[in-house]
Amino acid sequence: MTLPCTRSPAAVMLMLALLMLALPLAAPAAAQDMPTVLPNNYVLSDILNRQRVDTVIGSATGGAAGPPQRQVPSPPPAAATTYRAAPEVSARVRRQFADWMGRQAGAEGGRRIAEAMVQRDPVRNWAQIVGGDGLRPGDLADTMASYWILNWVMANTADSNRAQAQAVRNQVRPIIVSNPDYARLGEAQRQEMSEVLMLNFLVQHAAYVDAVTRGDRATIRRLGDAAVARFRNEMGVDLRRLELTNAGFVRAD
């Protein structure tokens, strides 16, 4: 996930145009202030909490958890996190997210966001941005991996590559399916959670790419600090104490 994104500038500019239309002068602030918005009263820690994350992330020097190139736990079958997307679920997700964004931007901003989501497909935009890393729609593990990596990139003003993205996806899947509450989610709920995460990703990605493109160091720093605070508050993880390797995330010592 090299930023600024060169794989799909059209998708990036589309989301930027959407944000700037609906949130004039406020897109960076919205991305800085917003928590991870999830459906059904979930918060990120419901899925990725510190205890489960600790089971798959070791330390850079080894320690009790093993060396950084240790064997990543074998993921359960992909079907455990996959879903078949239903148009009615996508429509509900976009309407609810537009309503939430509208409360940040005002009624007119929310209306414009809702209109843009009808005209353009956010899932396709997300897929164009992360497709080079081998991440695909239809799997919550792919979506969660992309969101975690993006926030790490913002926090550390760094890049990531395909091998790292694949490793993080393999880390994320067992974390997700080991949550007993997750096991009770139906296919529509898995889709809903995944597509809401995609929308969170697109808002934050657009604001970050815009700041990087303009060379706005102050906004880059604020977005990075917001990512750190978001993950510390929501899942007890310090993004600036993680390294991203071809074996996935490891703790820096």
C-alpha positions, 0 to 999 in steps of 0.5 A: 500500500504505497502512498500516495497511491499510484495504483489507482489515482482515479479511485483516490481522486474520486473519494477526495472529490467526494470528501471535498464536496461534502466536507469543505475544509473539514475532510482532514478534521473528520478523518482525525476525529472519527473513531472507527465507525462499526455497525451493531454497536461494535467497536474495534476492540470487539473484534481485535482486542489486545488479548487476541492480538497478543497471541499472533504478534511477537517481538522484533528480537524474539523474546517469549513470543518468538522471532519475527520470522516465526511461523504465523499461526495457520489460519482457519478456512477462509469461509469463516470470514467470507460472505456473499455480498447482497445489494440491499445490505450495501445500500443500508451500509452506505445510507447509515454511513452517509447519515453518520458523516452527515452529522459531522458535515451537516445535512447538506454534506450528508445528502451529497455523500449519500448521492455520491455513494449511489453514483459510485461504488465504494467497494470497487474503490476500495478494491482498486486501492488494495488490489495490488496487495492481493486483498479482495472484497468478500472477506472480512479478514482482507478488509480488516487487514487493509484498515490496520495496515493503513492506520499503521502507515499513517502512524509511521509515515511508511509504506507496505507491500504485498507480502506484508499485506498477505501476512497481516491478513493471515494474522487477522483471520484467526483473531477474528474467528476466535471471538465467540461473539463473531461466531454468532454473526450472520453473513449479512452482518459480516458483509455489513461490518466489512463494508463499513470498514471499507468506508472508514478506510476510504475516508482516512485514506483520502485525507492522508493521500491529500495531505501527502500530495500537498506536502502538508506535514502538520496534517500528516502528523495529526492524521498519524497521531489520530491513528495511534490514539484510535488503535490505542483506545479501541484495541490497546495497541500502540501502532508506533511500537509495531514493525511491519515485516513479511511475517506480519506485525511484530512488536518493536523493542 
